[in-house]
Amino acid sequence: MGLDDIPAGSRCVVDTNILLYAEHGTSAQAQRLIRRSADGEISAVLPQTVWHELAHKLMLAEAQSRGLVSGGNPAAKLAARPETVRSLRLYRAKVKSLRDLGFGFESCLFADLTERAFALQERHGLLINDAVVLAVALRLKVDCLVSSDKAFRGVREIALYFPSDLKH
């Protein structure tokens, strides 16, 4: 089901890719999901791993868009240039603004990894970050998981919503 199909009042765990699609203007549904969270129509929660991954990807994108790094492996290039890393500020503001837009922060527990994610990874063949996101969603007993990751399509433990307006 598309993101516009998420019922009002739903509590959702949102994956990193949805926020990046909204940021890049790739999915109008993802942008509307952010507005729905800001308006309080839905409750959106981001697991700690999503906050980390989003911050990292937005940091790299800022450095690349400013022409501070180019080519392959931008993370390694930035790591070798701490003065450049210190100059990056826009990504920080974007990450902080999500809190103002109604996105909650949920810490990942050790049990999310060792007791839940490993079992979900084994059952569904998920990469570990995806398994942790799913583990947190299941622990929180949210109404749905919002992601474009095709690896989740075989998951039956939770309602899944995908942006249906992506061009592949």
Buried (B, 14 or more C-beta within 10 A) or exposed (E): EEBBEBEEEBBBBBBBBBBBBBBEEBBBBBBBBBEBBBEEBBBBBBBBBBBBBBBBBBBBBBBBEEEBBEEEEBEEBBEEEEEBEEEBEEBEEBBEEBEEEBBBEBEBBEEBBEEBBBEBBEEBEBEEBBBBBBBBBBBBEBBBBBBBBEBBEEBEEBBBBBBEBEEE
